[in-house]
């Protein structure tokens, strides 16, 4: 069983919501339950408080509160929202 090993593979269209207002959409991802990590190597698009983006892959580390976006990154930032943070 995959869950017992701490690995959960997700496929078929996924939408991820974060506590700080980000939404990511992708076709597949792998959750490493024990490490609180979610990552995917398929195209990802999304938006959040500071703008919108489209990338080739992502890595979310819940404990470090980090989202890493890599590969052909296209971003639109909203400076007026960034200055309020």
Beta strands, then each sheet from edge to edge (+ up, - down):
strand 1: 7-17
strand 2: 23-32
strand 3: 37-40
strand 4: 44-48
strand 5: 51-55
strand 6: 57-61
strand 7: 66-70
strand 8: 74-77
sheet 1: 1+ 2- 3+ 6- 7+
sheet 2: 1+ 2- 4+ 5- 8+
end
